């Protein structure tokens, strides 16, 4: 099943890193980049770049949590 999702997301034009980050974000919900990076197995500094790419594609969205 996971490979089916991977294939579908590849068909939508996502690369492997984007897919890992996207699926991690879906699994854990709205979390800081550090949590998404840890879950996806990607270094936090690189994860910021990947999330930026996903935001440009309008697949992920950034928000600020009220304190």
TIVEX-833469 format. One record per residue: residue in three letters; chain; x, y, z of N, C-alpha, C, O in turn. Coordinates in steps of 0.2 Angstrom, whole numbers. Example, Ala and Ser with C-alpha at 12.3 -4.5 7.8 and 13.67 -1.06 7.14 Angstrom:
// residues 2
<rec><residu>ALA</residu><chaine>A</chaine><n_east>66</n_east><n_north>-28</n_north><n_up>39</n_up><ca_east>62</ca_east><ca_north>-22</ca_north><ca_up>39</ca_up><c_east>66</c_east><c_north>-16</c_north><c_up>39</c_up><o_east>71</o_east><o_north>-17</o_north><o_up>42</o_up></rec>
<rec><residu>SER</residu><chaine>A</chaine><n_east>64</n_east><n_north>-11</n_north><n_up>35</n_up><ca_east>68</ca_east><ca_north>-5</ca_north><ca_up>36</ca_up><c_east>64</c_east><c_north>0</c_north><c_up>39</c_up><o_east>67</o_east><o_north>6</o_north><o_up>40</o_up></rec>
//
This chain:
// residues 67
<rec><residu>UNK</residu><chaine>A</chaine><n_east>4</n_east><n_north>-6</n_north><n_up>0</n_up><ca_east>0</ca_east><ca_north>0</ca_north><ca_up>0</ca_up><c_east>4</c_east><c_north>6</c_north><c_up>0</c_up><o_east>3</o_east><o_north>11</o_north><o_up>-4</o_up></rec>
<rec><residu>UNK</residu><chaine>A</chaine><n_east>10</n_east><n_north>6</n_north><n_up>4</n_up><ca_east>14</ca_east><ca_north>12</ca_north><ca_up>4</ca_up><c_east>17</c_east><c_north>14</c_north><c_up>-2</c_up><o_east>18</o_east><o_north>19</o_north><o_up>-4</o_up></rec>
<rec><residu>UNK</residu><chaine>A</chaine><n_east>19</n_east><n_north>8</n_north><n_up>-6</n_up><ca_east>22</ca_east><ca_north>9</ca_north><ca_up>-12</ca_up><c_east>17</c_east><c_north>12</c_north><c_up>-17</c_up><o_east>19</o_east><o_north>16</o_north><o_up>-22</o_up></rec>
<rec><residu>UNK</residu><chaine>A</chaine><n_east>11</n_east><n_north>10</n_north><n_up>-17</n_up><ca_east>6</ca_east><ca_north>13</ca_north><ca_up>-21</ca_up><c_east>5</c_east><c_north>21</c_north><c_up>-20</c_up><o_east>5</o_east><o_north>24</o_north><o_up>-25</o_up></rec>
<rec><residu>UNK</residu><chaine>A</chaine><n_east>5</n_east><n_north>23</n_north><n_up>-14</n_up><ca_east>5</ca_east><ca_north>30</ca_north><ca_up>-12</ca_up><c_east>11</c_east><c_north>33</c_north><c_up>-15</c_up><o_east>11</o_east><o_north>39</o_north><o_up>-18</o_up></rec>
<rec><residu>UNK</residu><chaine>A</chaine><n_east>17</n_east><n_north>30</n_north><n_up>-14</n_up><ca_east>23</ca_east><ca_north>33</ca_north><ca_up>-16</ca_up><c_east>23</c_east><c_north>34</c_north><c_up>-24</c_up><o_east>25</o_east><o_north>40</o_north><o_up>-26</o_up></rec>
<rec><residu>UNK</residu><chaine>A</chaine><n_east>20</n_east><n_north>29</n_north><n_up>-27</n_up><ca_east>20</ca_east><ca_north>30</ca_north><ca_up>-35</ca_up><c_east>15</c_east><c_north>35</c_north><c_up>-37</c_up><o_east>16</o_east><o_north>39</o_north><o_up>-41</o_up></rec>
<rec><residu>UNK</residu><chaine>A</chaine><n_east>9</n_east><n_north>36</n_north><n_up>-33</n_up><ca_east>4</ca_east><ca_north>41</ca_north><ca_up>-35</ca_up><c_east>7</c_east><c_north>48</c_north><c_up>-34</c_up><o_east>6</o_east><o_north>52</o_north><o_up>-38</o_up></rec>
<rec><residu>UNK</residu><chaine>A</chaine><n_east>11</n_east><n_north>49</n_north><n_up>-28</n_up><ca_east>14</ca_east><ca_north>55</ca_north><ca_up>-27</ca_up><c_east>19</c_east><c_north>57</c_north><c_up>-32</c_up><o_east>20</o_east><o_north>63</o_north><o_up>-34</o_up></rec>
<rec><residu>UNK</residu><chaine>A</chaine><n_east>23</n_east><n_north>52</n_north><n_up>-34</n_up><ca_east>28</ca_east><ca_north>53</ca_north><ca_up>-39</ca_up><c_east>25</c_east><c_north>55</c_north><c_up>-46</c_up><o_east>27</o_east><o_north>59</o_north><o_up>-49</o_up></rec>
<rec><residu>UNK</residu><chaine>A</chaine><n_east>19</n_east><n_north>52</n_north><n_up>-47</n_up><ca_east>15</ca_east><ca_north>54</ca_north><ca_up>-53</ca_up><c_east>13</c_east><c_north>61</c_north><c_up>-53</c_up><o_east>12</o_east><o_north>65</o_north><o_up>-58</o_up></rec>
<rec><residu>UNK</residu><chaine>A</chaine><n_east>12</n_east><n_north>64</n_north><n_up>-47</n_up><ca_east>10</ca_east><ca_north>71</ca_north><ca_up>-46</ca_up><c_east>16</c_east><c_north>75</c_north><c_up>-46</c_up><o_east>15</o_east><o_north>82</o_north><o_up>-46</o_up></rec>
<rec><residu>UNK</residu><chaine>A</chaine><n_east>22</n_east><n_north>73</n_north><n_up>-47</n_up><ca_east>28</ca_east><ca_north>77</ca_north><ca_up>-48</ca_up><c_east>32</c_east><c_north>78</c_north><c_up>-42</c_up><o_east>37</o_east><o_north>82</o_north><o_up>-42</o_up></rec>
<rec><residu>UNK</residu><chaine>A</chaine><n_east>31</n_east><n_north>74</n_north><n_up>-36</n_up><ca_east>35</ca_east><ca_north>75</ca_north><ca_up>-30</ca_up><c_east>41</c_east><c_north>70</c_north><c_up>-30</c_up><o_east>41</o_east><o_north>65</o_north><o_up>-33</o_up></rec>
<rec><residu>UNK</residu><chaine>A</chaine><n_east>47</n_east><n_north>73</n_north><n_up>-28</n_up><ca_east>52</ca_east><ca_north>68</ca_north><ca_up>-27</ca_up><c_east>52</c_east><c_north>64</c_north><c_up>-21</c_up><o_east>48</o_east><o_north>65</o_north><o_up>-16</o_up></rec>
<rec><residu>UNK</residu><chaine>A</chaine><n_east>57</n_east><n_north>60</n_north><n_up>-20</n_up><ca_east>57</ca_east><ca_north>56</ca_north><ca_up>-14</ca_up><c_east>57</c_east><c_north>59</c_north><c_up>-7</c_up><o_east>54</o_east><o_north>58</o_north><o_up>-3</o_up></rec>
<rec><residu>UNK</residu><chaine>A</chaine><n_east>61</n_east><n_north>65</n_north><n_up>-7</n_up><ca_east>62</ca_east><ca_north>68</ca_north><ca_up>-1</ca_up><c_east>55</c_east><c_north>72</c_north><c_up>1</c_up><o_east>53</o_east><o_north>72</o_north><o_up>7</o_up></rec>
<rec><residu>UNK</residu><chaine>A</chaine><n_east>52</n_east><n_north>75</n_north><n_up>-4</n_up><ca_east>46</ca_east><ca_north>78</ca_north><ca_up>-3</ca_up><c_east>41</c_east><c_north>73</c_north><c_up>-1</c_up><o_east>36</o_east><o_north>75</o_north><o_up>3</o_up></rec>
<rec><residu>UNK</residu><chaine>A</chaine><n_east>41</n_east><n_north>67</n_north><n_up>-4</n_up><ca_east>36</ca_east><ca_north>62</ca_north><ca_up>-2</ca_up><c_east>37</c_east><c_north>60</c_north><c_up>5</c_up><o_east>32</o_east><o_north>60</o_north><o_up>9</o_up></rec>
<rec><residu>UNK</residu><chaine>A</chaine><n_east>43</n_east><n_north>59</n_north><n_up>8</n_up><ca_east>44</ca_east><ca_north>57</ca_north><ca_up>15</ca_up><c_east>42</c_east><c_north>63</c_north><c_up>19</c_up><o_east>39</o_east><o_north>61</o_north><o_up>24</o_up></rec>
<rec><residu>UNK</residu><chaine>A</chaine><n_east>43</n_east><n_north>69</n_north><n_up>18</n_up><ca_east>41</ca_east><ca_north>74</ca_north><ca_up>22</ca_up><c_east>34</c_east><c_north>75</c_north><c_up>22</c_up><o_east>31</o_east><o_north>76</o_north><o_up>27</o_up></rec>
<rec><residu>UNK</residu><chaine>A</chaine><n_east>31</n_east><n_north>75</n_north><n_up>16</n_up><ca_east>23</ca_east><ca_north>75</ca_north><ca_up>16</ca_up><c_east>20</c_east><c_north>70</c_north><c_up>20</c_up><o_east>15</o_east><o_north>71</o_north><o_up>23</o_up></rec>
<rec><residu>UNK</residu><chaine>A</chaine><n_east>22</n_east><n_north>64</n_north><n_up>19</n_up><ca_east>19</ca_east><ca_north>58</ca_north><ca_up>22</ca_up><c_east>20</c_east><c_north>59</c_north><c_up>30</c_up><o_east>15</o_east><o_north>57</o_north><o_up>34</o_up></rec>
<rec><residu>UNK</residu><chaine>A</chaine><n_east>26</n_east><n_north>61</n_north><n_up>32</n_up><ca_east>27</ca_east><ca_north>62</ca_north><ca_up>39</ca_up><c_east>22</c_east><c_north>67</c_north><c_up>42</c_up><o_east>20</o_east><o_north>66</o_north><o_up>47</o_up></rec>
<rec><residu>UNK</residu><chaine>A</chaine><n_east>22</n_east><n_north>73</n_north><n_up>38</n_up><ca_east>17</ca_east><ca_north>78</ca_north><ca_up>40</ca_up><c_east>10</c_east><c_north>76</c_north><c_up>41</c_up><o_east>6</o_east><o_north>78</o_north><o_up>45</o_up></rec>
<rec><residu>UNK</residu><chaine>A</chaine><n_east>8</n_east><n_north>72</n_north><n_up>36</n_up><ca_east>1</ca_east><ca_north>69</ca_north><ca_up>36</ca_up><c_east>0</c_east><c_north>64</c_north><c_up>42</c_up><o_east>-5</o_east><o_north>65</o_north><o_up>46</o_up></rec>
<rec><residu>UNK</residu><chaine>A</chaine><n_east>5</n_east><n_north>60</n_north><n_up>44</n_up><ca_east>5</ca_east><ca_north>56</ca_north><ca_up>49</ca_up><c_east>4</c_east><c_north>59</c_north><c_up>56</c_up><o_east>1</o_east><o_north>57</o_north><o_up>61</o_up></rec>
<rec><residu>UNK</residu><chaine>A</chaine><n_east>8</n_east><n_north>64</n_north><n_up>57</n_up><ca_east>9</ca_east><ca_north>67</ca_north><ca_up>64</ca_up><c_east>5</c_east><c_north>74</c_north><c_up>65</c_up><o_east>4</o_east><o_north>77</o_north><o_up>70</o_up></rec>
<rec><residu>UNK</residu><chaine>A</chaine><n_east>2</n_east><n_north>77</n_north><n_up>59</n_up><ca_east>-1</ca_east><ca_north>83</ca_north><ca_up>59</ca_up><c_east>3</c_east><c_north>89</c_north><c_up>60</c_up><o_east>9</o_east><o_north>89</o_north><o_up>59</o_up></rec>
<rec><residu>UNK</residu><chaine>A</chaine><n_east>0</n_east><n_north>94</n_north><n_up>62</n_up><ca_east>4</ca_east><ca_north>101</ca_north><ca_up>63</ca_up><c_east>9</c_east><c_north>100</c_north><c_up>68</c_up><o_east>7</o_east><o_north>100</o_north><o_up>74</o_up></rec>
<rec><residu>UNK</residu><chaine>A</chaine><n_east>15</n_east><n_north>100</n_north><n_up>66</n_up><ca_east>21</ca_east><ca_north>100</ca_north><ca_up>71</ca_up><c_east>26</c_east><c_north>104</c_north><c_up>69</c_up><o_east>27</o_east><o_north>106</o_north><o_up>63</o_up></rec>
<rec><residu>UNK</residu><chaine>A</chaine><n_east>31</n_east><n_north>106</n_north><n_up>73</n_up><ca_east>37</ca_east><ca_north>110</ca_north><ca_up>71</ca_up><c_east>41</c_east><c_north>106</c_north><c_up>66</c_up><o_east>41</o_east><o_north>100</o_north><o_up>66</o_up></rec>
<rec><residu>UNK</residu><chaine>A</chaine><n_east>45</n_east><n_north>109</n_north><n_up>62</n_up><ca_east>49</ca_east><ca_north>106</ca_north><ca_up>57</ca_up><c_east>54</c_east><c_north>101</c_north><c_up>61</c_up><o_east>55</o_east><o_north>96</o_north><o_up>58</o_up></rec>
<rec><residu>UNK</residu><chaine>A</chaine><n_east>56</n_east><n_north>102</n_north><n_up>67</n_up><ca_east>61</ca_east><ca_north>97</ca_north><ca_up>70</ca_up><c_east>57</c_east><c_north>90</c_north><c_up>71</c_up><o_east>61</o_east><o_north>85</o_north><o_up>70</o_up></rec>
<rec><residu>UNK</residu><chaine>A</chaine><n_east>51</n_east><n_north>90</n_north><n_up>72</n_up><ca_east>47</ca_east><ca_north>84</ca_north><ca_up>73</ca_up><c_east>46</c_east><c_north>81</c_north><c_up>67</c_up><o_east>47</o_east><o_north>75</o_north><o_up>66</o_up></rec>
<rec><residu>UNK</residu><chaine>A</chaine><n_east>44</n_east><n_north>85</n_north><n_up>62</n_up><ca_east>43</ca_east><ca_north>82</ca_north><ca_up>55</ca_up><c_east>50</c_east><c_north>79</c_north><c_up>52</c_up><o_east>50</o_east><o_north>74</o_north><o_up>49</o_up></rec>
<rec><residu>UNK</residu><chaine>A</chaine><n_east>55</n_east><n_north>82</n_north><n_up>53</n_up><ca_east>62</ca_east><ca_north>80</ca_north><ca_up>51</ca_up><c_east>64</c_east><c_north>74</c_north><c_up>54</c_up><o_east>66</o_east><o_north>69</o_north><o_up>51</o_up></rec>
<rec><residu>UNK</residu><chaine>A</chaine><n_east>63</n_east><n_north>73</n_north><n_up>61</n_up><ca_east>64</ca_east><ca_north>67</ca_north><ca_up>64</ca_up><c_east>60</c_east><c_north>61</c_north><c_up>62</c_up><o_east>63</o_east><o_north>56</o_north><o_up>61</o_up></rec>
<rec><residu>UNK</residu><chaine>A</chaine><n_east>54</n_east><n_north>62</n_north><n_up>61</n_up><ca_east>49</ca_east><ca_north>57</ca_north><ca_up>58</ca_up><c_east>51</c_east><c_north>55</c_north><c_up>51</c_up><o_east>51</o_east><o_north>49</o_north><o_up>50</o_up></rec>
<rec><residu>UNK</residu><chaine>A</chaine><n_east>53</n_east><n_north>60</n_north><n_up>47</n_up><ca_east>55</ca_east><ca_north>58</ca_north><ca_up>40</ca_up><c_east>62</c_east><c_north>55</c_north><c_up>39</c_up><o_east>63</o_east><o_north>52</o_north><o_up>34</o_up></rec>
<rec><residu>UNK</residu><chaine>A</chaine><n_east>66</n_east><n_north>56</n_north><n_up>44</n_up><ca_east>73</ca_east><ca_north>54</ca_north><ca_up>44</ca_up><c_east>77</c_east><c_north>58</c_north><c_up>39</c_up><o_east>83</o_east><o_north>56</o_north><o_up>37</o_up></rec>
<rec><residu>UNK</residu><chaine>A</chaine><n_east>75</n_east><n_north>65</n_north><n_up>39</n_up><ca_east>79</ca_east><ca_north>70</ca_north><ca_up>35</ca_up><c_east>82</c_east><c_north>75</c_north><c_up>40</c_up><o_east>78</o_east><o_north>77</o_north><o_up>45</o_up></rec>
<rec><residu>UNK</residu><chaine>A</chaine><n_east>88</n_east><n_north>77</n_north><n_up>39</n_up><ca_east>91</ca_east><ca_north>82</ca_north><ca_up>43</ca_up><c_east>86</c_east><c_north>88</c_north><c_up>43</c_up><o_east>83</o_east><o_north>90</o_north><o_up>38</o_up></rec>
<rec><residu>UNK</residu><chaine>A</chaine><n_east>86</n_east><n_north>91</n_north><n_up>49</n_up><ca_east>81</ca_east><ca_north>97</ca_north><ca_up>50</ca_up><c_east>83</c_east><c_north>103</c_north><c_up>45</c_up><o_east>78</o_east><o_north>106</o_north><o_up>42</o_up></rec>
<rec><residu>UNK</residu><chaine>A</chaine><n_east>89</n_east><n_north>104</n_north><n_up>44</n_up><ca_east>91</ca_east><ca_north>110</ca_north><ca_up>40</ca_up><c_east>88</c_east><c_north>109</c_north><c_up>32</c_up><o_east>86</o_east><o_north>113</o_north><o_up>29</o_up></rec>
<rec><residu>UNK</residu><chaine>A</chaine><n_east>89</n_east><n_north>102</n_north><n_up>30</n_up><ca_east>87</ca_east><ca_north>101</ca_north><ca_up>24</ca_up><c_east>79</c_east><c_north>100</c_north><c_up>23</c_up><o_east>76</o_east><o_north>102</o_north><o_up>18</o_up></rec>
<rec><residu>UNK</residu><chaine>A</chaine><n_east>76</n_east><n_north>98</n_north><n_up>29</n_up><ca_east>69</ca_east><ca_north>98</ca_north><ca_up>29</ca_up><c_east>65</c_east><c_north>105</c_north><c_up>28</c_up><o_east>60</o_east><o_north>105</o_north><o_up>25</o_up></rec>
<rec><residu>UNK</residu><chaine>A</chaine><n_east>69</n_east><n_north>110</n_north><n_up>30</n_up><ca_east>66</ca_east><ca_north>117</ca_north><ca_up>29</ca_up><c_east>65</c_east><c_north>118</c_north><c_up>22</c_up><o_east>60</o_east><o_north>121</o_north><o_up>19</o_up></rec>
<rec><residu>UNK</residu><chaine>A</chaine><n_east>71</n_east><n_north>116</n_north><n_up>18</n_up><ca_east>71</ca_east><ca_north>117</ca_north><ca_up>11</ca_up><c_east>65</c_east><c_north>113</c_north><c_up>7</c_up><o_east>62</o_east><o_north>115</o_north><o_up>3</o_up></rec>
<rec><residu>UNK</residu><chaine>A</chaine><n_east>64</n_east><n_north>107</n_north><n_up>10</n_up><ca_east>59</ca_east><ca_north>102</ca_north><ca_up>7</ca_up><c_east>52</c_east><c_north>105</c_north><c_up>8</c_up><o_east>48</o_east><o_north>105</o_north><o_up>4</o_up></rec>
<rec><residu>UNK</residu><chaine>A</chaine><n_east>51</n_east><n_north>107</n_north><n_up>14</n_up><ca_east>45</ca_east><ca_north>110</ca_north><ca_up>16</ca_up><c_east>43</c_east><c_north>116</c_north><c_up>12</c_up><o_east>38</o_east><o_north>118</o_north><o_up>10</o_up></rec>
<rec><residu>UNK</residu><chaine>A</chaine><n_east>48</n_east><n_north>120</n_north><n_up>11</n_up><ca_east>48</ca_east><ca_north>126</ca_north><ca_up>6</ca_up><c_east>46</c_east><c_north>124</c_north><c_up>-1</c_up><o_east>41</o_east><o_north>128</o_north><o_up>-4</o_up></rec>
<rec><residu>UNK</residu><chaine>A</chaine><n_east>49</n_east><n_north>119</n_north><n_up>-3</n_up><ca_east>47</ca_east><ca_north>117</ca_north><ca_up>-10</ca_up><c_east>39</c_east><c_north>114</c_north><c_up>-10</c_up><o_east>36</o_east><o_north>116</o_north><o_up>-15</o_up></rec>
<rec><residu>UNK</residu><chaine>A</chaine><n_east>37</n_east><n_north>111</n_north><n_up>-5</n_up><ca_east>30</ca_east><ca_north>109</ca_north><ca_up>-4</ca_up><c_east>26</c_east><c_north>114</c_north><c_up>-3</c_up><o_east>20</o_east><o_north>114</o_north><o_up>-6</o_up></rec>
<rec><residu>UNK</residu><chaine>A</chaine><n_east>28</n_east><n_north>120</n_north><n_up>0</n_up><ca_east>23</ca_east><ca_north>126</ca_north><ca_up>1</ca_up><c_east>23</c_east><c_north>129</c_north><c_up>-6</c_up><o_east>17</o_east><o_north>132</o_north><o_up>-8</o_up></rec>
<rec><residu>UNK</residu><chaine>A</chaine><n_east>28</n_east><n_north>129</n_north><n_up>-10</n_up><ca_east>28</ca_east><ca_north>132</ca_north><ca_up>-17</ca_up><c_east>23</c_east><c_north>128</c_north><c_up>-21</c_up><o_east>19</o_east><o_north>131</o_north><o_up>-25</o_up></rec>
<rec><residu>UNK</residu><chaine>A</chaine><n_east>23</n_east><n_north>122</n_north><n_up>-20</n_up><ca_east>18</ca_east><ca_north>118</ca_north><ca_up>-24</ca_up><c_east>11</c_east><c_north>118</c_north><c_up>-21</c_up><o_east>6</o_east><o_north>114</o_north><o_up>-23</o_up></rec>
<rec><residu>UNK</residu><chaine>A</chaine><n_east>10</n_east><n_north>121</n_north><n_up>-15</n_up><ca_east>4</ca_east><ca_north>122</ca_north><ca_up>-12</ca_up><c_east>1</c_east><c_north>115</c_north><c_up>-9</c_up><o_east>-5</o_east><o_north>114</o_north><o_up>-9</o_up></rec>
<rec><residu>UNK</residu><chaine>A</chaine><n_east>6</n_east><n_north>111</n_north><n_up>-7</n_up><ca_east>4</ca_east><ca_north>105</ca_north><ca_up>-4</ca_up><c_east>5</c_east><c_north>105</c_north><c_up>4</c_up><o_east>1</o_east><o_north>102</o_north><o_up>7</o_up></rec>
<rec><residu>UNK</residu><chaine>A</chaine><n_east>9</n_east><n_north>109</n_north><n_up>6</n_up><ca_east>10</ca_east><ca_north>110</ca_north><ca_up>13</ca_up><c_east>9</c_east><c_north>118</c_north><c_up>15</c_up><o_east>9</o_east><o_north>122</o_north><o_up>10</o_up></rec>
<rec><residu>UNK</residu><chaine>A</chaine><n_east>7</n_east><n_north>119</n_north><n_up>21</n_up><ca_east>5</ca_east><ca_north>126</ca_north><ca_up>23</ca_up><c_east>9</c_east><c_north>127</c_north><c_up>30</c_up><o_east>9</o_east><o_north>123</o_north><o_up>34</o_up></rec>
<rec><residu>UNK</residu><chaine>A</chaine><n_east>11</n_east><n_north>134</n_north><n_up>30</n_up><ca_east>14</ca_east><ca_north>136</ca_north><ca_up>37</ca_up><c_east>9</c_east><c_north>140</c_north><c_up>41</c_up><o_east>5</o_east><o_north>143</o_north><o_up>38</o_up></rec>
<rec><residu>UNK</residu><chaine>A</chaine><n_east>9</n_east><n_north>139</n_north><n_up>47</n_up><ca_east>5</ca_east><ca_north>143</ca_north><ca_up>52</ca_up><c_east>9</c_east><c_north>144</c_north><c_up>58</c_up><o_east>13</o_east><o_north>141</o_north><o_up>60</o_up></rec>
<rec><residu>UNK</residu><chaine>A</chaine><n_east>7</n_east><n_north>150</n_north><n_up>61</n_up><ca_east>10</ca_east><ca_north>151</ca_north><ca_up>68</ca_up><c_east>5</c_east><c_north>150</c_north><c_up>73</c_up><o_east>-1</o_east><o_north>152</o_north><o_up>73</o_up></rec>
<rec><residu>UNK</residu><chaine>A</chaine><n_east>7</n_east><n_north>146</n_north><n_up>78</n_up><ca_east>3</ca_east><ca_north>144</ca_north><ca_up>84</ca_up><c_east>2</c_east><c_north>150</c_north><c_up>89</c_up><o_east>7</o_east><o_north>154</o_north><o_up>90</o_up></rec>
<rec><residu>UNK</residu><chaine>A</chaine><n_east>-4</n_east><n_north>151</n_north><n_up>91</n_up><ca_east>-5</ca_east><ca_north>157</ca_north><ca_up>96</ca_up><c_east>-3</c_east><c_north>154</c_north><c_up>102</c_up><o_east>-3</o_east><o_north>149</o_north><o_up>104</o_up></rec>
<rec><residu>UNK</residu><chaine>A</chaine><n_east>0</n_east><n_north>159</n_north><n_up>106</n_up><ca_east>3</ca_east><ca_north>158</ca_north><ca_up>113</ca_up><c_east>-2</c_east><c_north>160</c_north><c_up>118</c_up><o_east>0</o_east><o_north>159</o_north><o_up>124</o_up></rec>
//
